[in-house]
Amino acid sequence: MELNNWLNSNIPQIADSIENINRNTFFNEKTIGFAGKESINRVLHHLRSALFPGVFEKFPIDESKVNILIGNNIRTATLELNDLIENVLINRCLLVNKEQLDCTECMDKASKITIDLIEKLPFIREILQTDIQAAYDGDPAALTKEEILLGYPSITAITIHRIAHVLYEHNVPVIPRIMSEYAHESTGIDIHPGANIGSYFFIDHGTSVVVGETCTIGNHVKLYQGVTLGAKSFSLDENGNPIKVIKRHPDIEDNVVIYSGATILGGDTVIGHDSVIGGNVWLTHSVPPLSRVYMPEPSLIIKNGDKEPF
């Protein structure tokens, strides 16, 4: 009974406090909320199902109706994505202008962005085939391309990235980041949607790879688990706040292999083409083409027998 009395007398005040905090912070920027996040995940499912028909369906498909299946997935994704983009564009206008404006311009822009993404799907599918080929060529354990498509986290991450990147280039708020975080949650691979990635891209194993927003990656690049392509530090404005959208992350040229645990930092860092970066290397400066960068071999102590403790 004492607990009930406390609840009745205190919960309204606590609820008011939390509401006020959210009204002064989160609600000011609220665009799509958790329901929108779930909607974005559905859009990704339909787009991936369109790109790879029969792979993500729960039941076997009739191959004579593949075209219909692709079309239905595209149609469903298009309508839902268009609504999402409208919402985030309208809310961005409200944040900037602080008042309700004519939404026609945002609605027209959302349609153009959505159409551009859908028209790029054949190109995205073609370049994804190069990523699958890179995995097949680069992993001796890969026996079929089907197992790569179904089981390799790299393909999941890069598929979602190539979709999100198109929206990022259109300066769509929120949605590309939610897409990339969905891939991050699913695979352990964190690729910012702003990263520009060429063809034949493969991340072997994948776990804990980080690719920053302003990173540029060329063609035929292979990363191993634990690689970070990140920033050294952040430039600050006169108020001490980080300056957004400046070059912070490295450029990786064509035909580069970066082994596990390597960390490459800085917007002025360039890894020249046909280079190999060894495991656990820490790099904050450029290296020329055809470089081989590796740590010195550690001094190991090897004891025979099992009686002596470490």
ROLO-635545 format. One record per atom (N, C-alpha, C): residue in one letter; x, y, z. Coordinates in pm, whole numbers, padded with zeros to 5 digits, always signed. Layout:
BEGIN
AXYZ ...
END
This chain:
BEGIN
M+00082-00120+00000 M+00000+00000+00000 M+00086+00126+00000 E+00197+00120+00075 E+00287+00234+00080 E+00343+00265-00058 L+00376+00159-00135 L+00427+00179-00270 L+00323+00244-00359 N+00198+00200-00347 N+00092+00259-00428 N+00074+00407-00398 N+00080+00443-00271 N+00068+00584-00234 N+00183+00665-00292 W+00304+00606-00285 W+00420+00677-00342 W+00405+00695-00492 L+00359+00589-00561 L+00338+00597-00706 L+00238+00707-00740 N+00128+00711-00670 N+00023+00809-00700 N+00069+00953-00678 S+00155+00972-00580 S+00196+01109-00547 S+00319+01156-00623 N+00404+01062-00668 N+00533+01101-00727 N+00545+01079-00877 I+00476+00978-00929 I+00492+00947-01071 I+00453+01063-01161 P+00344+01136-01136 P+00311+01249-01224 P+00423+01352-01235 Q+00489+01381-01124 Q+00598+01479-01127 Q+00718+01426-01205 I+00749+01299-01184 I+00861+01238-01257 I+00831+01235-01407 A+00707+01199-01440 A+00668+01195-01582 A+00676+01335-01644 D+00633+01438-01568 D+00641+01576-01619 D+00786+01615-01646 S+00876+01576-01556 S+01017+01611-01573 S+01075+01547-01698 I+01046+01419-01718 I+01097+01349-01837 I+01037+01409-01963 E+00906+01439-01959 E+00841+01500-02076 E+00907+01633-02112 N+00936+01716-02011 N+00996+01847-02038 N+01135+01833-02098 I+01213+01737-02047 I+01347+01715-02103 I+01336+01677-02250 N+01244+01584-02281 N+01228+01542-02419 N+01172+01653-02507 R+01082+01733-02451 R+01023+01841-02530 R+01128+01945-02567 N+01225+01963-02479 N+01330+02063-02505 N+01448+02007-02585 T+01450+01876-02604 T+01564+01814-02676 T+01515+01726-02789 F+01481+01603-02757 F+01449+01504-02860 F+01330+01545-02946 F+01221+01594-02885 F+01102+01627-02963 F+01130+01737-03065 N+01230+01821-03036 N+01263+01929-03130 N+01316+01875-03262 E+01375+01757-03258 E+01434+01700-03379 E+01362+01574-03426 K+01256+01537-03357 K+01190+01411-03389 K+01139+01411-03533 T+01171+01305-03606 T+01128+01295-03744 T+01045+01169-03768 I+01101+01055-03739 I+01032+00930-03773 I+01015+00837-03654 G+01096+00853-03550 G+01080+00771-03432 G+01109+00623-03456 F+01080+00541-03354 F+01110+00398-03363 F+01026+00331-03471 A+00902+00376-03488 A+00818+00318-03594 A+00882+00342-03730 G+00943+00459-03748 G+01012+00488-03873 G+01134+00400-03892 K+01203+00371-03782 K+01319+00281-03791 K+01276+00144-03839 E+01166+00094-03786 E+01114-00034-03831 E+01072-00029-03978 S+01017+00084-04019 S+00978+00102-04158 S+01100+00098-04250 I+01209+00161-04207 I+01332+00159-04287 I+01385+00016-04300 N+01377-00061-04193 N+01420-00201-04200 N+01336-00279-04301 R+01205-00249-04306 R+01119-00316-04405 R+01157-00276-04546 V+01187-00147-04566 V+01230-00100-04698 V+01355-00176-04742 L+01451-00190-04652 L+01573-00263-04685 L+01543-00407-04721 H+01452-00468-04649 H+01416-00607-04680 H+01360-00617-04822 H+01270-00527-04858 H+01208-00533-04991 H+01310-00501-05100 L+01399-00406-05075 L+01500-00373-05176 L+01599-00488-05194 R+01641-00549-05085 R+01732-00663-05095 R+01663-00782-05162 S+01533-00798-05135 S+01458-00905-05200 S+01445-00880-05350 A+01435-00753-05389 A+01430-00719-05531 A+01565-00742-05598 L+01672-00706-05528 L+01806-00723-05585 L+01845-00870-05596 F+01800-00951-05501 F+01834-01094-05498 F+01705-01175-05482 P+01624-01185-05587 P+01494-01250-05575 P+01506-01397-05534 G+01424-01435-05438 G+01424-01572-05390 G+01514-01598-05273 V+01605-01504-05243 V+01701-01525-05135 V+01640-01497-04998 F+01560-01390-04989 F+01510-01346-04860 F+01363-01382-04837 E+01301-01453-04932 E+01163-01498-04913 E+01159-01617-04818 K+01049-01629-04746 K+01034-01739-04650 K+01000-01870-04720 F+00945-01861-04842 F+00903-01981-04912 F+00966-01984-05051 P+00979-02101-05111 P+01034-02109-05247 P+00950-02027-05345 I+01016-01971-05446 I+00946-01887-05543 I+00929-01962-05675 D+00830-01920-05749 D+00806-01972-05883 D+00896-01892-05978 E+00994-01959-06037 E+01091-01887-06120 E+01028-01823-06243 S+00910-01870-06282 S+00842-01809-06396 S+00781-01673-06359 K+00779-01644-06227 K+00719-01519-06181 K+00819-01429-06110 V+00947-01449-06140 V+01051-01369-06074 V+01034-01221-06105 N+01001-01189-06230 N+00983-01049-06267 N+00873-00983-06185 I+00764-01056-06163 I+00654-01002-06083 I+00699-00983-05938 L+00773-01080-05885 L+00823-01070-05748 L+00913-00948-05731 I+01005-00929-05826 I+01094-00813-05820 I+01012-00684-05823 G+00919-00677-05916 G+00837-00557-05930 G+00756-00526-05807 N+00698-00629-05745 N+00618-00607-05624 N+00703-00557-05509 N+00823-00614-05494 N+00913-00567-05388 N+00957-00423-05411 I+00986-00389-05535 I+01026-00252-05566 I+00911-00155-05540 R+00791-00193-05582 R+00676-00106-05561 R+00651-00080-05412 T+00654-00187-05333 T+00631-00173-05189 T+00738-00087-05124 A+00864-00112-05159 A+00974-00034-05102 A+00965+00112-05144 T+00930+00137-05269 T+00924+00274-05321 T+00822+00358-05245 L+00703+00305-05227 L+00597+00381-05161 L+00632+00410-05016 E+00686+00310-04946 E+00719+00330-04805 E+00838+00423-04789 L+00939+00407-04874 L+01056+00493-04867 L+01020+00637-04900 N+00936+00657-04999 N+00896+00793-05037 N+00830+00864-04919 D+00744+00794-04846 D+00680+00854-04728 D+00783+00890-04621 L+00881+00802-04600 L+00985+00829-04502 L+01067+00952-04539 I+01106+00960-04666 I+01187+01074-04710 I+01107+01204-04699 E+00980+01200-04736 E+00894+01318-04718 E+00897+01365-04573 N+00879+01272-04481 N+00874+01308-04339 N+01002+01375-04292 V+01117+01316-04327 V+01242+01373-04277 V+01273+01507-04343 L+01237+01523-04470 L+01260+01652-04536 L+01170+01761-04480 I+01044+01728-04456 I+00951+01827-04400 I+00995+01866-04259 N+01035+01769-04179 N+01079+01801-04043 N+01208+01882-04042 R+01296+01858-04138 R+01416+01942-04146 R+01380+02086-04179 C+01284+02105-04268 C+01238+02241-04299 C+01179+02308-04176 L+01103+02234-04098 L+01043+02290-03978 L+01149+02330-03876 L+01255+02248-03866 L+01363+02282-03773 L+01432+02411-03813 V+01449+02429-03943 V+01520+02547-03992 V+01431+02671-03988 N+01306+02655-04029 N+01218+02771-04045 N+01126+02796-03927 K+01116+02699-03834 K+01039+02714-03711 K+00889+02737-03733 E+00840+02708-03850 E+00698+02724-03875 E+00656+02632-03990 Q+00527+02603-03995 Q+00476+02515-04099 Q+00481+02585-04234 L+00541+02519-04332 L+00553+02576-04465 L+00475+02490-04564 D+00467+02539-04685 D+00408+02460-04793 D+00495+02337-04815 C+00435+02218-04805 C+00512+02093-04811 C+00536+02045-04953 T+00481+02115-05051 T+00488+02067-05189 T+00631+02047-05236 E+00719+02140-05203 E+00858+02130-05248 E+00927+02007-05188 C+00905+01983-05059 C+00965+01865-04995 C+00908+01736-05054 M+00780+01736-05083 M+00718+01616-05140 M+00772+01589-05280 D+00789+01694-05360 D+00845+01676-05495 D+00989+01627-05487 K+01065+01683-05394 K+01205+01643-05378 K+01214+01497-05334 A+01125+01457-05242 A+01125+01318-05196 A+01099+01222-05311 S+01005+01258-05398 S+00975+01172-05512 S+01095+01158-05605 K+01164+01269-05630 K+01280+01266-05719 K+01392+01180-05661 I+01413+01193-05530 I+01518+01113-05465 I+01483+00965-05470 T+01358+00934-05439 T+01314+00794-05441 T+01329+00734-05580 I+01285+00807-05681 I+01295+00758-05818 I+01441+00737-05857 D+01529+00830-05817 D+01670+00816-05851 D+01729+00688-05791 L+01696+00659-05665 L+01745+00535-05603 L+01694+00413-05678 I+01565+00410-05708 I+01508+00293-05774 I+01568+00274-05913 E+01591+00384-05984 E+01651+00374-06117 E+01796+00326-06110 K+01861+00344-05996 K+01999+00299-05980 K+02008+00153-05936 L+01896+00089-05908 L+01902-00050-05858 L+01974-00146-05954 P+01952-00138-06086 P+02029-00228-06174 P+02180-00207-06163 F+02222-00081-06153 F+02365-00053-06135 F+02415-00108-06003 I+02336-00088-05895 I+02374-00140-05764 I+02387-00292-05771 R+02294-00357-05839 R+02300-00504-05849 R+02426-00547-05924 E+02461-00476-06030 E+02581-00511-06106 E+02707-00498-06021 I+02718-00389-05947 I+02839-00370-05869 I+02843-00466-05750 L+02725-00504-05698 L+02722-00604-05591 L+02772-00740-05642 Q+02750-00768-05769 Q+02801-00893-05824 Q+02954-00893-05824 T+03014-00778-05842 T+03160-00771-05833 T+03206-00794-05689 D+03127-00747-05592 D+03163-00771-05452 D+03154-00920-05418 I+03051-00986-05470 I+03039-01131-05450 I+03156-01204-05516 Q+03193-01160-05635 Q+03306-01221-05705 Q+03435-01200-05627 A+03452-01082-05568 A+03572-01053-05488 A+03580-01147-05368 A+03466-01174-05306 A+03464-01267-05193 A+03499-01408-05238 Y+03444-01447-05351 Y+03472-01582-05403 Y+03619-01597-05441 D+03674-01496-05504 D+03814-01502-05545 D+03909-01486-05427 G+03865-01415-05323 G+03955-01380-05214 G+03948-01469-05093 D+03858-01569-05093 D+03846-01656-04977 D+03848-01801-05024 P+03956-01874-04997 P+03964-02013-05039 P+03856-02102-04976 A+03797-02056-04865 A+03693-02134-04799 A+03558-02123-04869 A+03545-02025-04958 A+03418-02004-05028 A+03407-02103-05144 L+03312-02195-05135 L+03297-02297-05238 L+03193-02259-05344 T+03095-02179-05305 T+02992-02136-05400 T+02959-01990-05374 K+02906-01924-05476 K+02862-01786-05459 K+02734-01778-05378 E+02656-01886-05378 E+02534-01889-05298 E+02567-01876-05149 E+02668-01950-05102 E+02701-01942-04960 E+02754-01804-04924 I+02821-01738-05019 I+02867-01601-04995 I+02747-01509-04977 L+02651-01520-05067 L+02534-01433-05060 L+02452-01460-04934 L+02438-01585-04897 L+02354-01620-04782 L+02425-01604-04649 G+02557-01623-04647 G+02625-01635-04520 G+02733-01534-04486 Y+02778-01454-04584 Y+02890-01366-04558 Y+02841-01228-04512 P+02882-01184-04392 P+02837-01053-04344 P+02881-00938-04433 S+02993-00954-04501 S+03041-00848-04590 S+02938-00812-04696 I+02870-00913-04753 I+02774-00886-04859 I+02651-00816-04804 T+02607-00855-04686 T+02496-00784-04622 T+02531-00638-04599 A+02649-00613-04543 A+02689-00477-04511 A+02706-00391-04635 I+02770-00444-04738 I+02796-00362-04857 I+02669-00341-04938 T+02577-00439-04936 T+02449-00420-05004 T+02373-00303-04944 I+02362-00303-04812 I+02291-00194-04745 I+02365-00062-04763 H+02498-00068-04760 H+02574+00055-04779 H+02550+00117-04916 R+02548+00036-05018 R+02533+00091-05154 R+02395+00153-05172 I+02295+00104-05102 I+02163+00167-05103 I+02166+00298-05024 A+02220+00292-04902 A+02222+00409-04815 A+02305+00522-04874 H+02412+00486-04945 H+02502+00588-05001 H+02431+00677-05102 V+02341+00620-05180 V+02265+00700-05277 V+02183+00806-05204 L+02118+00767-05095 L+02038+00863-05018 L+02127+00966-04950 Y+02243+00923-04902 Y+02338+01016-04840 Y+02381+01123-04940 E+02407+01083-05063 E+02450+01179-05165 E+02341+01281-05197 H+02216+01244-05170 H+02105+01338-05187 H+02080+01420-05060 N+02167+01406-04962 N+02156+01481-04836 N+02025+01450-04763 V+01981+01326-04769 V+01862+01284-04696 V+01899+01269-04548 P+01826+01334-04457 P+01859+01320-04314 P+01820+01182-04260 V+01887+01141-04155 V+01848+01031-04067 V+01847+00893-04135 I+01776+00880-04245 I+01749+00749-04303 I+01877+00673-04339 P+01974+00735-04408 P+02096+00659-04441 P+02169+00607-04317 R+02171+00687-04211 R+02240+00642-04089 R+02167+00526-04023 I+02035+00529-04025 I+01960+00417-03968 I+01985+00291-04050 M+01993+00305-04181 M+02026+00191-04265 M+02162+00134-04231 S+02262+00221-04217 S+02397+00173-04189 S+02405+00110-04051 E+02329+00164-03955 E+02329+00105-03822 E+02257-00029-03818 Y+02158-00047-03905 Y+02094-00178-03918 Y+02198-00280-03966 A+02278-00241-04064 A+02385-00330-04111 A+02486-00356-04000 H+02518-00252-03924 H+02614-00264-03815 H+02564-00363-03710 E+02436-00348-03671 E+02377-00440-03574 E+02376-00584-03625 S+02354-00600-03755 S+02339-00734-03813 S+02472-00803-03836 T+02577-00726-03863 T+02702-00786-03910 T+02825-00753-03825 G+02817-00649-03744 G+02936-00603-03673 G+03026-00517-03759 I+02983-00485-03881 I+03060-00400-03973 I+02997-00262-03974 D+03077-00160-03946 D+03027-00023-03933 D+03080+00061-04049 I+03000+00077-04153 I+03037+00158-04268 I+02946+00280-04271 H+03004+00398-04258 H+02922+00519-04266 H+02868+00533-04408 P+02741+00574-04423 P+02684+00584-04558 P+02754+00686-04648 G+02833+00775-04589 G+02905+00871-04672 G+03029+00815-04740 A+03079+00702-04692 A+03201+00644-04751 A+03178+00609-04898 N+03277+00639-04979 N+03269+00614-05124 N+03352+00490-05155 I+03286+00382-05197 I+03352+00252-05210 I+03339+00201-05353 G+03452+00161-05410 G+03455+00113-05547 G+03407-00031-05561 S+03431-00088-05677 S+03384-00223-05708 S+03481-00329-05654 Y+03436-00454-05656 Y+03515-00568-05610 Y+03567-00545-05467 F+03477-00506-05379 F+03511-00477-05239 F+03476-00598-05153 F+03568-00637-05065 F+03545-00754-04981 F+03603-00731-04842 I+03522-00762-04741 I+03569-00763-04602 I+03566-00908-04555 D+03681-00967-04534 D+03687-01107-04489 D+03660-01113-04339 H+03573-01200-04299 H+03528-01219-04160 H+03440-01102-04116 G+03493-00983-04117 G+03409-00865-04104 G+03398-00801-03969 T+03399-00878-03862 T+03368-00824-03731 T+03458-00706-03694 S+03396-00599-03645 S+03465-00481-03589 S+03536-00396-03693 V+03500-00408-03819 V+03553-00316-03920 V+03479-00183-03911 V+03555-00072-03918 V+03497+00062-03915 V+03549+00140-04035 V+03456+00196-04114 V+03491+00279-04229 V+03421+00414-04211 G+03500+00521-04201 G+03446+00652-04168 G+03379+00723-04284 E+03309+00831-04249 E+03222+00903-04342 E+03291+00954-04466 T+03411+01010-04453 T+03476+01074-04568 T+03584+00985-04629 C+03579+00858-04595 C+03675+00763-04652 C+03641+00734-04798 T+03744+00724-04882 T+03729+00683-05021 T+03808+00555-05042 I+03742+00453-05096 I+03805+00323-05118 I+03795+00290-05266 G+03907+00253-05326 G+03911+00225-05468 G+03857+00087-05502 N+03894+00037-05619 N+03849-00093-05667 N+03943-00204-05620 H+03887-00323-05604 H+03966-00441-05567 H+04040-00420-05435 V+03966-00373-05334 V+04023-00355-05200 V+03968-00462-05108 K+04057-00519-05028 K+04019-00625-04934 K+04060-00586-04793 L+03963-00590-04701 L+03989-00562-04560 L+03966-00691-04480 Y+04039-00703-04371 Y+04015-00811-04277 Y+03951-00756-04150 Q+03912-00847-04060 Q+03842-00808-03939 Q+03923-00709-03856 G+03852-00621-03788 G+03916-00529-03695 G+03986-00411-03757 V+03971-00390-03887 V+04035-00275-03952 V+03955-00148-03922 T+04026-00040-03892 T+03964+00091-03873 T+04020+00191-03973 L+03931+00250-04049 L+03967+00361-04138 L+03900+00484-04079 G+03972+00553-03992 G+03910+00654-03908 G+03975+00791-03915 A+03936+00875-03818 A+03984+01013-03811 A+04087+01027-03699 K+04184+01116-03718 K+04283+01142-03614 K+04225+01229-03504 S+04160+01338-03542 S+04104+01433-03447 S+04001+01517-03521 F+03930+01601-03448 F+03827+01683-03508 F+03867+01830-03502 S+03852+01899-03614 S+03870+02044-03615 S+03750+02108-03548 L+03775+02213-03468 L+03669+02280-03393 L+03646+02420-03446 D+03520+02466-03436 D+03489+02603-03476 D+03519+02698-03360 E+03483+02826-03376 E+03516+02926-03274 E+03443+02902-03142 N+03338+02822-03145 N+03263+02790-03023 N+03306+02658-02961 G+03407+02596-03019 G+03456+02470-02965 G+03379+02348-03009 N+03293+02362-03111 N+03215+02250-03161 N+03284+02186-03282 P+03273+02054-03298 P+03334+01988-03414 P+03279+02044-03545 I+03366+02069-03642 I+03323+02115-03774 I+03279+01993-03854 K+03156+02000-03903 K+03098+01886-03974 K+03140+01884-04121 V+03131+01767-04180 V+03146+01745-04324 V+03276+01804-04378 I+03387+01771-04315 I+03518+01800-04371 I+03592+01667-04385 K+03693+01666-04467 K+03768+01543-04492 K+03843+01501-04365 R+03808+01385-04312 R+03866+01337-04187 R+03926+01197-04197 H+03890+01124-04301 H+03925+00982-04309 H+04013+00953-04430 P+04086+00843-04427 P+04187+00816-04531 P+04127+00776-04665 D+04213+00783-04767 D+04181+00734-04900 D+04261+00605-04924 I+04193+00505-04972 I+04256+00376-05003 I+04247+00356-05154 E+04361+00350-05221 E+04360+00337-05366 E+04336+00191-05408 D+04338+00166-05538 D+04302+00035-05593 D+04400-00075-05549 N+04347-00197-05542 N+04428-00318-05522 N+04508-00315-05392 V+04443-00273-05286 V+04507-00267-05154 V+04448-00376-05065 V+04535-00440-04987 V+04492-00537-04885 V+04533-00483-04749 I+04437-00483-04654 I+04464-00434-04519 I+04429-00545-04422 Y+04529-00594-04350 Y+04509-00711-04264 Y+04452-00673-04127 S+04415-00775-04052 S+04334-00758-03932 S+04401-00668-03828 G+04317-00587-03767 G+04362-00502-03658 G+04434-00376-03699 A+04453-00354-03828 A+04523-00233-03873 A+04434-00110-03852 T+04498+00001-03814 T+04428+00127-03793 T+04494+00233-03881 I+04415+00293-03968 I+04465+00396-04061 I+04381+00520-04039 L+04445+00631-04003 L+04372+00749-03960 L+04414+00872-04039 G+04318+00964-04055 G+04349+01097-04105 G+04300+01126-04244 G+04246+01246-04261 G+04193+01287-04390 G+04297+01313-04495 D+04422+01332-04455 D+04529+01354-04552 D+04614+01228-04572 T+04568+01116-04521 T+04639+00989-04535 T+04590+00916-04660 V+04686+00877-04745 V+04654+00804-04868 V+04736+00677-04871 I+04669+00565-04890 I+04738+00437-04907 I+04747+00410-05057 G+04869+00414-05110 G+04890+00402-05253 G+04848+00266-05308 H+04816+00265-05435 H+04765+00144-05499 H+04862+00027-05488 D+04806-00093-05488 D+04882-00218-05484 D+04970-00229-05360 S+04923-00173-05250 S+04995-00183-05124 S+04935-00290-05035 V+05013-00336-04939 V+04967-00431-04837 V+05000-00372-04701 I+04897-00361-04616 I+04916-00311-04480 I+04899-00428-04385 G+05002-00457-04307 G+05002-00574-04221 G+04912-00560-04100 G+04894-00671-04030 G+04808-00673-03912 G+04861-00586-03800 N+04768-00518-03732 N+04795-00435-03614 N+04882-00313-03642 V+04899-00279-03767 V+04975-00158-03802 V+04894-00035-03764 W+04963+00067-03714 W+04901+00198-03682 W+04961+00300-03777 L+04878+00358-03865 L+04927+00451-03967 L+04851+00583-03959 T+04927+00693-03955 T+04866+00825-03958 T+04929+00912-04067 H+04995+00848-04163 H+05055+00922-04274 H+05045+00838-04400 S+05064+00900-04514 S+05050+00831-04642 S+05166+00736-04669 V+05138+00636-04752 V+05243+00548-04802 V+05229+00542-04954 P+05340+00532-05027 P+05334+00534-05173 P+05281+00403-05230 P+05248+00402-05358 P+05205+00277-05422 P+05308+00166-05405 L+05258+00043-05407 L+05341-00078-05400 L+05414-00093-05266 S+05361-00031-05161 S+05424-00040-05029 S+05388-00171-04959 R+05477-00213-04871 R+05452-00324-04779 R+05480-00270-04640 V+05376-00259-04558 V+05389-00199-04426 V+05355-00306-04322 Y+05446-00333-04229 Y+05419-00437-04131 Y+05496-00409-04003 M+05447-00466-03895 M+05512-00454-03766 M+05631-00550-03759 P+05734-00516-03681 P+05844-00612-03663 P+05795-00735-03589 E+05856-00847-03621 E+05815-00971-03557 E+05844-00963-03407 P+05745-00997-03323 P+05769-00987-03178 P+05870-01092-03131 S+05932-01061-03020 S+06025-01156-02959 S+05944-01255-02876 L+05939-01378-02920 L+05856-01479-02854 L+05939-01563-02759 I+05874-01608-02652 I+05934-01704-02559 I+05857-01835-02573 I+05927-01940-02611 I+05863-02070-02630 I+05926-02170-02534 K+05842-02228-02449 K+05891-02325-02350 K+05840-02464-02386 N+05926-02564-02370 N+05885-02701-02394 N+05829-02763-02266 G+05738-02854-02282 G+05679-02918-02165 G+05564-02837-02110 D+05491-02896-02016 D+05373-02831-01962 D+05380-02811-01811 K+05498-02824-01752 K+05508-02814-01607 K+05535-02672-01559 E+05606-02594-01637 E+05640-02460-01592 E+05523-02366-01615 P+05485-02286-01516 P+05376-02191-01534 P+05421-02073-01619 F+05324-01999-01675 F+05357-01877-01750 F+05403-01769-01654 
END
